[in-house]
Amino acid sequence: MRVLNNVAVIFSATSTKNAYSLAADIVSSHLKKETPIVLLGFPMTYNKDKLSIAWEENARKVIDSVTKGLDVACITLGDPMTYSTFGYLMRTIKEKDPDIRIKIIPGITSYQAASASVGQVLVEGDESLTIVSGAPGAKKLKDIIDHSDNIIMVKVYHHYKEIIRTLDELNLTSKAILVSHSGLDGEEIVHDLKKNTDKIPPYLSILLIRKKD
Ligand SMILES: C[S@@+](CC[C@H](N)C(=O)[O-])C[C@H]1O[C@@H](n2cnc3c(N)ncnc32)[C@H](O)[C@@H]1O
């Protein structure tokens, strides 16, 4: 908040579909009234050409403010270096103008928040922890299950049913906990994943899998 209240403009990524930023919503009541929050629209697509046009346009908006002599900040959910649109924005800004000084302020990731909500250790002693994305489906879970003691799966929303089926095949259903809206209104912690398998959780949902009892 100290940084956010000392910049001229705040940028926040949003989907071009709905022009809403939860990150902006969270910080807005703590900001000085006069600080503008500019939404940077990113299309929710895997089309590389469309994405690179959006990164270029958005990076240009940030660079334009900085070259006017303004200090600006970009906000994101959780940590900016973890599965965040900020990574793409940062790389594009650096390519276009390597002299712009960028300072990263680390955030609390969704899986740190979720493990704290559940009160379950993420990783300890000699154990390993692997973080995977469920966006392409359950395949990555199968790939790493024998090589990691603890697994975090983000982006479980699209292929939720397939992921739950795979957990069952791997005898991991009782070891997995689903956390939705961690740290937010409506936070939900589900231990018994075999119940309600038809209910697709919201986008902000994460699976914590700990093999050890
Ligand atoms: C684009 S990534 C953002 C990750 C974020 N930068 C972080 O530090 O965790 C979005 C995914 O992170 C997870 N996520 C983010 N915020 C969450 C929350 N409050 N509760 C549960 N999962 C969350 C979900 O798996 C969601 O699909």
The ligand as an ORCA input file, in Angstrom:
! r2SCAN-3c Opt
* xyz 0 1
  C      -3.615    -16.817    -13.210
  S      -3.315    -17.862    -11.824
  C      -2.848    -16.658    -10.622
  C      -1.869    -17.207     -9.605
  C      -1.426    -16.159     -8.607
  N      -0.517    -15.197     -9.226
  C      -0.745    -16.772     -7.391
  O       0.222    -16.180     -6.870
  O      -1.200    -17.797     -6.908
  C      -4.950    -18.230    -11.384
  C      -5.075    -19.541    -10.640
  O      -4.504    -19.384     -9.349
  C      -5.303    -20.013     -8.367
  N      -5.835    -18.995     -7.443
  C      -5.591    -17.670     -7.474
  N      -6.177    -17.041     -6.447
  C      -6.823    -17.989     -5.736
  C      -7.606    -17.982     -4.542
  N      -7.851    -16.847     -3.883
  N      -8.103    -19.163     -4.084
  C      -7.857    -20.328     -4.735
  N      -7.111    -20.397     -5.862
  C      -6.602    -19.254     -6.361
  C      -6.425    -20.746     -9.116
  O      -6.005    -22.075     -9.365
  C      -6.518    -19.950    -10.404
  O      -7.054    -20.744    -11.445
*
